[in-house]
Amino acid sequence: MKQLKQKLVNDSIVKQAEQIKAMGVYPYFRAIESDQDTVVTMNGQQILMFGSNSYLGLTNHPKIKEASIAAIRKYGTGCAGSPYLNGTMDIHIELEEKLANFVGKDKAIVYSTGFQANIGAIPSMMGREDYIICDKLNHASIVTGCQLSAATIKRYRHNDMDSLEKTLQEIPLDKIKLIVIDGVFSMEGDIAPLPQIVALADKYNASVYVDEAHSLGVLGKEGRGVCNHFGLTDKVDVIMGTFSKSLAAIGGFVASDADTMNFIRHHSRSYIFSASISPAATASVIAALDIMKEEPERIAHLWEITNYALSSFRSLGFEIGATETPIIPLYVRDMEKTFIITAELYANGVFVNPVIPPACAPDATLVRFALMATHTKEQIDRAVEILTKVFKHYGVIK
């Protein structure tokens, strides 16, 4: 066996996956045979979906589907090039203008995925003499974007402002510093303390980059995100977001002042050297942004059922941490049990996602329960009933 192949087959993660498969509780790459709605079809069975990031439930909205189909008829299925060369279409420019206006910045550029936005924008701005300051629970795309830069990376304890200030104090005041955070943390569901972060950034002459992936469509006026929610859009230097959550498509964007965006547009490798987002996805996001303004009842209902579910889980003794959002972590704190419980829930008609290392600490494993604006209280009640039964059976709650 060649050395590369030997390394691959002996990988610890691959071996762990094979062990989980042997146990019959492997929870990944499960095929969905229907649209992404509150109930999905899997293996011919109807399953309650509580594992989706479609917080506004727009992936099946008729206006979005019609916009996507119309875009394919006009522009075809792909762009056949990068934005830098032949891949910019008029609808891309329209979307960039809408996004900039939506998040309150001068300009925006669109990437083909949210992951590419973070791995393109962050390293394009940060060089060898610079410093990036990261929350320890930032998303993997942020972590990778920071690692791809030549900057020195420093991490502070999750949402701990004393830890952040001590980290900032270690860096010379005259050095370029960028604090990079998730607005809403994707596994824990808690919100970054942006007012305190901005205050510390001002005190220590740092810039702030906020990933709005899980806060767009959820927080702020008309779902404009955590920066809008706190009234700090002007104090945040760069806003990043994705289309694969509330905006019902695939892609990502970065928005900032005109000078910053002009720089990123000419330096971000994942923007310059990747094909443009498809016409269908572009039109879908344009339609989704319009619907968010036209149907404010969606966000209102999302918060109504979020508070309803949070109250239910707390009253039944589930450990849900500091979440304040439609992302509800149900802590198991045992990796094997997390896989077994996920499989048991699926067998009983509830789809949730297991969260294990490296997405969390070994003693913080959980199942991630996420809500959509299209969920009903009856669906939540049914899911909570099944979850309670399974968690009690395995001794996670009393």
Residue pairs with C-beta under 8 A, 6 or more apart in sequence:
1 9
8 14
17 26
17 28
20 26
20 27
20 339
23 339
23 340
24 343
25 339
25 340
25 342
25 343
26 339
27 339
27 342
27 343
27 346
27 353
27 354
30 42
30 346
30 351
31 42
31 43
32 40
32 41
32 42
33 40
33 41
33 42
33 43
33 44
34 40
34 41
35 59
35 60
36 49
36 52
36 54
36 59
36 60
37 49
37 57
37 59
37 60
37 374
38 48
38 49
38 57
38 372
38 374
38 375
38 376
38 379
39 46
39 47
39 48
39 49
39 379
40 46
40 47
40 49
40 351
41 47
42 351
45 349
46 349
47 346
47 349
47 350
47 351
48 349
48 350
48 351
48 379
48 382
48 383
49 351
49 372
50 350
50 351
50 352
50 369
50 370
50 371
50 375
50 383
51 351
51 352
51 353
51 368
51 370
52 370
52 372
53 214
53 244
53 245
53 370
54 245
54 246
54 248
54 372
55 214
55 217
55 218
55 245
55 246
55 302
55 326
55 370
55 371
55 372
55 373
56 217
56 223
56 246
56 248
56 288
56 291
56 292
56 298
56 299
56 302
56 372
56 373
57 298
57 372
57 373
57 374
57 375
58 64
58 246
58 247
58 248
58 288
58 291
58 298
59 248
61 248
61 287
61 288
61 291
63 287
63 290
63 291
64 248
64 249
64 284
64 287
64 288
64 291
66 287
67 283
67 284
67 286
67 287
68 280
68 281
68 283
68 284
68 287
69 280
70 283
71 91
71 279
71 280
71 282
71 283
71 284
72 279
72 280
74 279
75 89
75 91
75 279
76 279
77 278
77 279
77 280
78 275
78 278
78 279
79 86
79 87
79 89
79 275
79 276
79 277
79 278
79 279
80 86
80 87
80 275
81 87
81 275
81 276
82 271
82 272
82 273
82 274
82 275
82 276
83 92
83 109
83 110
83 271
83 272
83 276
84 271
84 272
84 273
87 275
87 276
88 276
89 276
89 279
89 282
91 279
91 282
91 283
91 286
92 110
92 276
92 277
92 282
94 286
95 110
95 282
95 285
95 286
96 107
96 108
96 109
96 110
96 253
97 108
98 286
98 289
99 108
99 110
99 241
99 253
99 255
99 285
99 289
100 106
100 107
100 108
100 255
102 224
102 289
103 212
103 224
103 225
103 227
103 228
103 233
103 239
103 241
103 255
104 224
104 227
104 228
104 233
104 234
105 233
105 239
105 255
105 256
105 257
105 261
106 255
106 256
106 257
106 258
106 261
107 255
107 256
107 257
107 258
107 261
107 262
108 253
108 254
108 255
108 261
109 253
109 254
109 255
109 261
109 264
109 265
109 268
109 271
110 251
110 252
110 253
110 276
110 277
110 282
111 117
111 120
111 251
111 252
111 253
111 254
111 270
111 271
111 274
111 277
112 250
112 251
112 252
112 274
112 275
112 276
112 277
113 242
113 244
113 250
113 251
113 252
114 141
114 213
114 240
114 241
114 242
114 243
114 244
114 251
114 252
115 141
115 144
115 252
116 252
116 270
116 271
116 274
117 141
117 240
117 241
117 242
117 252
117 253
117 254
117 270
118 139
118 141
118 142
118 144
118 145
118 211
118 240
118 252
119 141
119 144
119 145
119 148
119 270
120 145
120 254
120 264
120 268
120 269
120 270
120 271
121 145
121 209
121 238
121 240
121 254
121 264
121 268
122 132
122 142
122 145
122 146
122 148
122 149
122 178
122 180
122 209
123 145
123 146
123 148
123 149
123 150
123 151
123 269
124 263
124 264
124 267
124 268
124 269
125 149
125 178
125 238
125 260
125 263
125 264
125 267
126 132
126 146
126 149
126 150
126 151
126 176
126 178
127 149
127 150
127 151
127 176
128 150
128 151
129 175
129 176
130 149
130 150
130 151
130 152
130 175
130 176
130 177
130 178
131 151
131 152
131 153
131 154
131 171
131 175
131 176
131 177
131 178
132 146
132 149
132 151
132 152
132 153
132 154
132 177
132 178
132 180
133 154
133 155
133 156
133 164
133 167
133 168
133 171
133 177
133 178
133 179
133 180
133 206
134 142
134 143
134 146
134 153
134 154
134 155
134 156
134 180
134 181
135 155
135 156
135 158
135 159
135 180
135 181
135 182
135 185
135 192
136 155
136 156
136 157
136 158
137 158
137 182
137 185
137 187
137 188
138 180
138 181
138 182
138 185
138 211
139 182
139 186
139 211
139 213
140 359
141 211
142 180
142 182
142 211
145 180
146 153
146 180
147 153
151 178
154 167
154 170
154 171
155 167
156 163
156 164
156 166
156 167
157 163
158 185
158 188
159 190
159 192
159 193
159 322
161 193
161 196
161 197
161 200
164 179
164 197
164 200
165 200
165 204
168 177
168 200
168 203
168 204
168 206
169 204
171 177
171 204
173 204
173 205
174 205
176 207
177 204
177 205
177 206
177 207
178 206
178 207
178 208
178 209
178 237
179 197
179 200
179 201
179 206
179 207
179 208
179 209
180 209
180 211
181 192
181 194
181 197
181 208
181 209
181 210
181 211
182 192
182 210
182 211
182 213
182 214
183 191
183 192
183 194
183 210
183 211
183 212
183 213
183 214
183 215
183 219
183 225
183 226
183 227
184 190
184 191
184 192
184 213
184 214
184 215
184 218
184 219
184 226
184 325
184 327
185 191
185 192
185 214
185 327
186 213
186 214
186 327
187 327
187 329
187 355
187 359
187 360
187 366
187 368
188 321
188 322
188 323
188 327
188 329
189 320
189 321
189 322
189 323
189 324
189 325
189 326
189 327
189 328
189 329
190 321
190 322
190 323
190 324
190 325
191 215
191 219
191 226
191 229
191 324
191 325
192 210
192 226
194 210
194 226
194 227
194 230
194 232
194 236
195 230
195 232
197 208
198 208
198 232
198 235
198 236
200 206
201 207
201 208
201 235
202 235
207 237
207 238
208 235
208 236
208 237
208 238
209 236
209 237
209 238
209 240
210 225
210 226
210 227
210 236
210 238
210 239
210 240
211 240
211 241
212 225
212 226
212 227
212 239
212 240
212 241
213 240
213 241
213 242
213 245
213 252
214 245
214 325
214 327
215 225
215 226
215 229
215 325
216 223
216 224
216 225
216 241
216 242
216 245
216 246
216 247
217 223
217 245
217 246
217 247
217 292
217 299
218 225
218 246
218 299
218 302
218 325
218 326
219 225
219 226
219 228
219 229
219 325
220 226
220 227
220 228
220 229
221 228
222 292
222 293
222 296
222 299
223 246
223 292
223 299
225 239
225 241
227 233
227 236
227 239
233 239
237 256
237 257
237 260
238 254
238 255
238 256
238 260
239 254
239 255
239 256
240 252
240 253
240 254
240 255
241 247
241 252
241 253
241 255
242 251
242 252
242 253
243 249
243 250
243 251
243 252
243 253
243 277
243 281
243 284
243 285
243 288
244 250
244 251
246 288
246 292
247 284
247 285
247 288
247 289
248 284
248 285
248 288
249 280
249 281
249 282
249 284
249 285
249 288
250 277
250 278
250 281
251 277
251 281
251 282
251 285
254 261
254 264
254 268
255 261
256 264
264 271
265 271
266 272
291 298
292 298
292 299
298 373
299 373
301 373
302 326
302 371
302 372
302 373
305 326
305 371
305 373
305 375
305 376
305 377
305 380
306 325
306 326
306 371
308 377
308 380
309 328
309 369
309 371
309 380
309 384
310 320
310 323
310 328
312 380
312 381
312 384
313 320
313 328
313 330
313 369
313 384
314 320
316 384
316 388
316 397
317 397
317 398
318 330
318 331
318 387
318 391
318 397
319 330
319 331
319 333
319 397
320 328
320 329
320 330
320 331
321 329
321 331
323 329
326 370
326 371
326 372
327 368
327 369
327 370
328 368
328 369
328 370
328 371
329 355
329 366
329 367
329 368
329 369
330 352
330 366
330 367
330 368
330 369
330 387
330 391
331 364
331 365
331 366
331 396
332 338
332 341
332 365
332 366
332 367
332 391
332 396
333 363
333 364
333 365
333 366
334 365
334 396
335 356
335 357
335 362
335 365
337 365
337 394
337 396
338 354
338 355
338 356
338 365
338 366
338 367
339 354
339 356
340 394
341 354
341 367
341 390
341 391
341 394
341 396
342 352
342 353
342 354
342 367
344 390
344 393
344 394
345 351
345 352
345 367
345 386
345 387
345 390
348 386
348 389
348 390
349 386
350 383
350 386
350 387
352 367
352 368
352 369
353 367
353 368
353 370
354 365
354 366
354 367
354 368
355 365
355 366
355 367
355 368
356 365
357 365
360 366
369 383
369 387
371 380
388 397
391 397
392 398
